[in-house]
Amino acid sequence: MNTKISFKKYLLICISGFGLGGFLWGLVLYNALPRAQFPFHFMAILIMGLIGGIFLVLPLNSIREYSKSVLAGFLGWGVGFIGGAVVSYPLFISGIILLSISPFYFIDVNFLRLEPDISIGDFWLIFLFIGAIIGLFYSLFLKTKIWALIWRSGVGLALGSIMGPIIGNLIGNLFNSLLISYLITFIIIGSISGLFLSWGIYKYRR
């Protein structure tokens, strides 16, 4: 990465890129209704892996850097989704219990989900797990400090999974539009994920 670019500008570039990825993720899920039952759609792997990978290495150093970042994205999101599915039940139950004793306890559980009953915020611990795996792959391929990126990536995706549906439902209900709820939800998930990932990459790339 060209470190001549400012930290704030780099964050803005990555937030915009991942936000665009989130927009497309939400659009794919919305168009898959009523068949869609979970947020972990296979197209999200392609969308977030490609767009996220490109924006994380802007401004471009070389085609090799693009290739490494995109490959890291595909592998991170792919392995993360598969791994999350394997451990989904214990993480889902644990996440619900932890939510019940957190400040989010007072939030209507329906605001953590998207119609027709697609859990998002309920899966925050699964998103944390997926985000950690994504961070691991980016750290290995882009040569950053591993733990610095793992925890930031995990926390960013988990936080986005909680804040996304809350804000998405509020704005969607305001305009009486389920499409807006989906788009805003996943734009926020993508943007917060991009913020935390780019923070770690900019500060801790070797």
C-alpha positions in Angstrom: 0.0 0.0 0.0 1.1 3.5 -0.7 1.5 5.0 2.8 1.6 8.5 1.3 -2.2 8.4 1.4 -3.6 9.8 4.6 -5.1 7.5 7.2 -8.5 9.2 7.0 -8.6 9.1 3.2 -7.7 5.4 3.2 -10.4 4.7 5.8 -13.0 6.6 3.6 -11.9 4.7 0.5 -12.3 1.3 2.2 -15.5 2.2 4.0 -17.0 3.2 0.6 -15.8 0.0 -1.1 -17.1 -2.3 1.6 -20.3 -0.2 1.8 -20.8 -0.8 -1.9 -20.2 -4.6 -1.3 -22.8 -4.5 1.4 -25.3 -2.8 -0.9 -24.9 -5.6 -3.4 -25.1 -8.2 -0.7 -28.3 -6.8 0.6 -29.7 -6.5 -3.0 -28.9 -10.2 -3.7 -30.6 -11.3 -0.5 -33.7 -9.2 -1.1 -34.0 -10.6 -4.7 -33.7 -14.1 -3.3 -36.8 -13.7 -1.1 -38.8 -15.7 -0.1 -36.2 -18.4 -0.5 -33.5 -16.6 1.5 -33.4 -17.8 5.1 -30.0 -16.8 6.2 -27.7 -13.8 5.5 -24.8 -16.0 4.5 -25.5 -16.2 0.8 -22.7 -17.6 -1.4 -22.8 -14.5 -3.6 -21.6 -12.5 -0.6 -18.4 -14.4 -0.7 -17.8 -13.3 -4.3 -19.0 -9.7 -3.8 -17.2 -8.9 -0.6 -14.1 -10.9 -1.5 -13.8 -9.1 -4.9 -14.8 -5.5 -3.9 -13.2 -5.6 -0.5 -10.0 -7.1 -1.9 -9.7 -4.3 -4.5 -10.4 -1.4 -2.1 -8.1 -2.6 0.6 -5.0 -2.2 -1.6 -6.0 1.2 -3.1 -4.1 3.1 -4.3 -2.7 0.3 -6.4 0.8 -0.9 -5.8 0.7 -3.7 -8.4 -1.4 -6.3 -10.1 0.1 -8.8 -7.7 -1.2 -6.9 -4.7 -4.7 -6.8 -6.2 -4.5 -10.5 -6.8 -3.3 -11.3 -3.3 -5.9 -9.2 -1.7 -8.8 -10.5 -3.8 -7.7 -14.1 -3.2 -7.5 -13.4 0.6 -11.0 -12.0 0.4 -12.4 -15.0 -1.4 -10.7 -17.5 0.9 -11.5 -15.5 4.1 -15.2 -15.0 3.4 -15.5 -18.5 1.9 -13.8 -20.4 4.8 -15.4 -18.0 7.3 -19.0 -18.8 6.0 -18.3 -22.5 5.9 -16.7 -22.5 9.3 -19.5 -20.4 10.7 -22.0 -22.9 9.5 -20.2 -25.7 11.2 -20.2 -24.0 14.6 -23.4 -22.0 14.1 -25.6 -23.7 16.7 -23.4 -23.3 19.8 -22.4 -19.7 18.7 -26.0 -18.8 18.0 -27.1 -20.0 21.5 -24.1 -18.4 23.2 -24.8 -15.1 21.3 -28.4 -15.0 22.3 -27.4 -15.6 26.0 -24.8 -12.8 25.9 -27.2 -10.4 24.2 -29.7 -11.0 27.0 -27.3 -9.6 29.5 -25.9 -6.8 27.4 -27.2 -3.3 26.8 -29.0 -4.6 23.7 -31.4 -6.6 26.0 -33.9 -3.7 25.9 -34.0 -3.7 22.1 -37.0 -5.5 20.4 -35.6 -8.7 19.0 -37.4 -8.0 15.8 -35.1 -5.1 15.2 -32.2 -7.5 15.0 -33.9 -9.4 12.2 -35.1 -8.7 8.7 -38.5 -9.8 7.4 -39.4 -12.6 6.7 -37.6 -13.6 9.9 -33.9 -13.6 8.7 -31.7 -13.4 11.7 -28.9 -10.9 11.6 -28.1 -9.5 15.0 -28.9 -12.8 16.6 -25.9 -14.2 14.7 -23.4 -11.6 16.0 -21.2 -14.2 17.5 -21.1 -16.1 14.2 -20.2 -12.9 12.4 -17.5 -12.4 15.0 -16.1 -15.8 14.2 -16.3 -15.2 10.4 -14.7 -11.8 10.7 -11.8 -13.3 12.7 -11.2 -15.8 9.9 -11.4 -13.0 7.3 -8.9 -11.0 9.2 -6.6 -14.0 9.5 -6.5 -14.5 5.7 -5.9 -10.8 5.0 -3.2 -10.6 7.6 -1.4 -13.6 6.0 -1.7 -12.4 2.4 -1.1 -8.7 3.0 1.5 -9.3 5.7 0.1 -7.4 8.6 0.3 -8.2 12.3 -2.0 -11.2 12.6 -3.7 -10.6 16.0 -4.1 -6.9 15.2 -6.2 -7.7 12.2 -8.0 -10.8 13.5 -9.7 -9.0 16.4 -10.5 -5.8 14.5 -12.0 -7.8 11.6 -14.1 -9.9 14.0 -15.3 -7.0 16.1 -16.1 -4.9 13.0 -18.3 -7.6 11.4 -20.0 -8.5 14.7 -20.7 -4.8 15.5 -22.0 -4.3 12.0 -24.3 -7.3 12.4 -26.0 -5.7 15.4 -26.1 -2.1 14.3 -27.0 -2.8 10.7 -30.5 -4.4 11.2 -31.4 -1.9 13.9 -30.7 1.1 11.7 -31.9 -0.7 8.6 -35.3 -1.5 10.2 -35.7 2.0 11.5 -35.1 3.6 8.2 -36.9 0.9 6.2 -40.0 1.3 8.5 -39.9 5.0 8.1 -40.2 4.7 4.3 -42.3 1.5 4.6 -39.8 -0.3 2.3 -38.4 -3.7 3.0 -35.8 -3.2 0.2 -34.5 -0.1 2.0 -34.2 -2.1 5.2 -32.1 -4.8 3.5 -29.9 -2.3 1.7 -29.2 -0.1 4.7 -28.6 -3.1 6.9 -25.9 -4.6 4.7 -24.4 -1.2 3.7 -23.8 -0.7 7.5 -22.4 -4.2 8.0 -20.0 -3.8 5.0 -19.0 -0.2 6.0 -18.2 -1.1 9.6 -16.3 -4.2 8.5 -14.3 -2.1 6.0 -13.6 0.5 8.7 -12.1 -2.0 11.1 -10.2 -4.0 8.5 -8.6 -0.9 6.9 -7.7 0.4 10.3 -5.7 -2.7 11.0 -4.1 -2.9 7.6 -3.0 0.7 7.5 -1.6 0.7 11.0 -0.1 -2.8 11.2 1.1 -3.7 7.7 4.8 -4.7 7.8 
